[in-house]
Every structure is written in structure tokens, then in C-alpha cells.
Amino acid sequence: MDFFTSPDWSGIFMFSVPPLEIVARGSLMYWCIFVLLRVAGRRDIGSLGVADMLVLVLIADAAQNGMAGEYTSVADGVILVGVIVGWTVLIDRVVYSIPALSKALSLNHICLVRDGALIRSNLRREAITEEELMGELRQQGIDRLALVRRAYIEADGNISVLRAERTAGKR
């Protein structure tokens, strides 16, 4: 097609794939990736939450396909982006409205240190070595476990620390 030739406007806005198929494919891919990211754990995710990263990746891909013409229709891409955003909003609403489902659909913080003692089973589960944890603690100005009341790995992969309260005669 020459630059000055008019595009096929009807092909841009007509569906090239049945909308129900797009909804089914988008939903299936969303849930497959969601489950895989949950199983992979939070440590390698970085500062983005699992759902945040999933939405960014899927929307980018869905939008790219719609813009590049792989679907051959903008309408196909719009439906897929709507499906992805819809699942994200629905999960957020369900977790907020039904706290019992929070454990299954969202990540919670996990305690790594309690009253100066490592919880080794949780370190193993999250694949964090004692050296890595101590490095994180040093970045927060803590050089001994005894100074930690609680340390948690948060849903976004960051480690938060609650310092032990100093007693009257100790430093």
C-alpha cells in the first residue's frame, strides 16, 4: 500500500476473530500466567506486585498485537485489553470484599525474623539465604539480628523491618 492510498477502514474496525474467542483466550492466558507467577514466588519479581507485572505484560502484548495488525482489527485488541483489565479489577474487588479469598488470590507478607531469631523454614520457602537477609538488614542500618523484632518479605518482594525496642539500661 502506498503512503497516500487510503487504508481499509472497514478492516480496521471489524472483528477478525470472534469476540467470545478473544475473551476466552485472554482469560485463559491471564489465569495461566497468574498461577505461574504465584508459584514462582515474589523474590524475583522486584518492586512490582505480581498482578501489576502481569497486567503490564499482557496489556502491552495485547495492545501491540492490535496496533501492529496481527489481529487485523483494532476492535480485537480493545476487547483483549478490556478482558485483562476486567480480570484485574474483579480480583481486586473480590479480595477486598471477601477477605477469605485474599490468601488464594494475593500475596501476604511472610515473617523471616521474629524477636531476633531467624525463621529458617520461611527463608527456605522464599529461597533467601541468611547472607542475603543480613545484607538487606544492613541496608536498613541493622547489623545484628538481636536488633530486629520482626522482618517480613512483603508482597512486592521488599523486606520490611520492625526494630526491637531498646530497654532502659541497654544500648
C-alpha positions as CSV (number, residue, x, y, z in Angstrom):
1,M,0.0,0.0,0.0
2,D,1.3,3.4,-1.0
3,F,1.6,6.1,1.7
4,F,-1.1,8.2,0.0
5,T,-3.5,5.3,-0.5
6,S,-6.4,5.3,1.9
7,P,-6.4,2.4,4.4
8,D,-9.1,-0.2,4.6
9,W,-11.2,1.4,7.3
10,S,-13.7,-1.4,7.5
11,G,-10.9,-3.9,8.1
12,I,-9.5,-1.8,11.0
13,F,-12.8,-1.7,12.9
14,M,-14.4,-5.1,12.0
15,F,-13.6,-8.1,14.1
16,S,-11.2,-10.6,12.6
17,V,-11.6,-13.1,15.4
18,P,-14.9,-13.8,17.2
19,P,-15.1,-11.6,20.4
20,L,-16.0,-14.6,22.6
21,E,-12.8,-16.4,21.4
22,I,-10.8,-13.3,22.4
23,V,-12.4,-13.2,25.8
24,A,-11.7,-17.0,26.3
25,R,-8.1,-16.8,25.1
26,G,-7.4,-13.6,27.2
27,S,-8.9,-15.1,30.3
28,L,-7.1,-18.4,29.9
29,M,-3.7,-16.7,29.4
30,Y,-4.3,-14.3,32.3
31,W,-5.0,-17.2,34.7
32,C,-2.2,-19.3,33.5
33,I,0.4,-16.5,33.9
34,F,-1.2,-15.5,37.2
35,V,-0.8,-19.0,38.6
36,L,2.8,-19.4,37.3
37,L,3.8,-16.1,38.8
38,R,2.3,-17.1,42.2
39,V,4.2,-20.4,42.1
40,A,7.5,-18.6,41.1
41,G,7.3,-16.6,44.3
42,R,7.8,-12.9,45.0
43,R,11.5,-12.7,45.3
44,D,12.4,-12.4,41.6
45,I,9.5,-10.1,40.8
46,G,11.2,-6.9,42.2
47,S,9.2,-4.0,43.4
48,L,6.1,-4.6,41.2
49,G,3.4,-6.8,42.6
50,V,2.6,-10.0,40.7
51,A,-0.7,-8.7,39.4
52,D,0.8,-5.3,38.4
53,M,3.5,-7.0,36.4
54,L,1.1,-9.4,34.8
55,V,-1.2,-6.6,33.7
56,L,1.6,-4.6,32.2
57,V,2.9,-7.5,30.2
58,L,-0.4,-8.7,29.0
59,I,-1.7,-5.2,28.1
60,A,1.5,-4.4,26.3
61,D,1.3,-7.5,24.3
62,A,-2.5,-7.2,23.6
63,A,-2.1,-3.6,22.6
64,Q,0.9,-4.3,20.4
65,N,-1.0,-7.0,18.5
66,G,-3.9,-4.7,18.0
67,M,-1.7,-1.9,16.8
68,A,0.6,-4.0,14.6
69,G,-2.4,-5.6,12.8
70,E,-1.7,-9.2,13.9
71,Y,-5.4,-9.4,14.8
72,T,-6.1,-7.3,11.7
73,S,-8.5,-5.3,13.8
74,V,-8.2,-2.7,16.5
75,A,-11.5,-3.9,17.9
76,D,-9.9,-7.3,18.7
77,G,-7.1,-5.7,20.6
78,V,-9.5,-3.4,22.5
79,I,-11.6,-6.4,23.7
80,L,-8.5,-8.3,24.8
81,V,-7.2,-5.3,26.8
82,G,-10.7,-5.0,28.3
83,V,-10.6,-8.6,29.4
84,I,-7.2,-8.2,31.1
85,V,-8.2,-5.1,32.9
86,G,-11.5,-6.6,33.8
87,W,-9.9,-9.6,35.5
88,T,-7.5,-7.3,37.4
89,V,-10.4,-5.1,38.7
90,L,-12.5,-8.2,39.5
91,I,-9.7,-9.8,41.5
92,D,-9.0,-6.6,43.5
93,R,-12.8,-6.2,44.3
94,V,-13.1,-9.9,45.3
95,V,-10.1,-9.8,47.6
96,Y,-11.4,-6.6,49.2
97,S,-14.9,-7.8,49.6
98,I,-14.2,-11.4,50.6
99,P,-11.1,-11.4,52.8
100,A,-11.1,-15.2,53.0
101,L,-10.1,-15.3,49.3
102,S,-7.2,-13.0,49.9
103,K,-4.8,-15.9,50.7
104,A,-5.6,-17.6,47.4
105,L,-5.6,-14.6,45.2
106,S,-3.0,-12.2,46.6
107,L,0.4,-12.5,48.3
108,N,0.7,-11.6,52.0
109,H,3.9,-10.8,53.9
110,I,5.9,-13.6,55.4
111,C,7.8,-13.3,58.7
112,L,11.6,-14.0,58.3
113,V,12.8,-12.9,61.7
114,R,10.9,-13.0,65.0
115,D,12.4,-11.4,68.1
116,G,16.0,-11.6,66.8
117,A,15.7,-15.3,65.6
118,L,15.6,-16.4,62.0
119,I,12.6,-18.4,60.8
120,R,14.6,-20.7,58.6
121,S,11.6,-22.5,57.2
122,N,10.3,-19.2,55.8
123,L,13.7,-18.3,54.5
124,R,13.9,-21.7,52.7
125,R,10.4,-21.3,51.3
126,E,11.3,-17.9,49.8
127,A,14.8,-19.0,48.7
128,I,16.6,-16.3,50.7
129,T,19.9,-17.1,52.3
130,E,20.9,-15.7,55.7
131,E,23.6,-13.7,54.0
132,E,21.1,-12.1,51.6
133,L,18.8,-11.2,54.6
134,M,21.7,-9.7,56.6
135,G,22.6,-7.6,53.5
136,E,19.0,-6.3,53.4
137,L,19.1,-5.6,57.1
138,R,22.5,-3.7,56.8
139,Q,20.9,-1.5,54.1
140,Q,18.4,-0.5,56.8
141,G,21.1,0.2,59.3
142,I,20.8,-3.0,61.3
143,D,24.0,-5.1,61.8
144,R,22.7,-7.7,64.3
145,L,19.6,-9.9,64.4
146,A,19.1,-9.0,68.0
147,L,18.1,-5.5,66.9
148,V,15.2,-6.9,64.9
149,R,11.8,-7.5,66.4
150,R,10.2,-8.6,63.1
151,A,11.4,-8.7,59.5
152,Y,9.0,-9.6,56.7
153,I,9.2,-10.2,53.0
154,E,6.3,-8.1,51.6
155,A,4.0,-9.0,48.7
156,D,6.2,-6.8,46.4
157,G,9.4,-8.7,47.3
158,N,10.8,-5.9,49.5
159,I,11.9,-6.7,53.1
160,S,10.4,-4.5,55.9
161,V,11.9,-4.4,59.3
162,L,10.5,-3.6,62.7
163,R,13.3,-2.8,65.1
164,A,13.4,-4.2,68.6
165,E,12.7,-1.6,71.3
166,R,15.7,-0.8,73.4
167,T,15.3,-1.5,77.1
168,A,16.2,1.2,79.6
169,G,19.7,0.1,80.5
170,K,20.8,-1.2,77.2
171,R,22.2,0.3,74.0
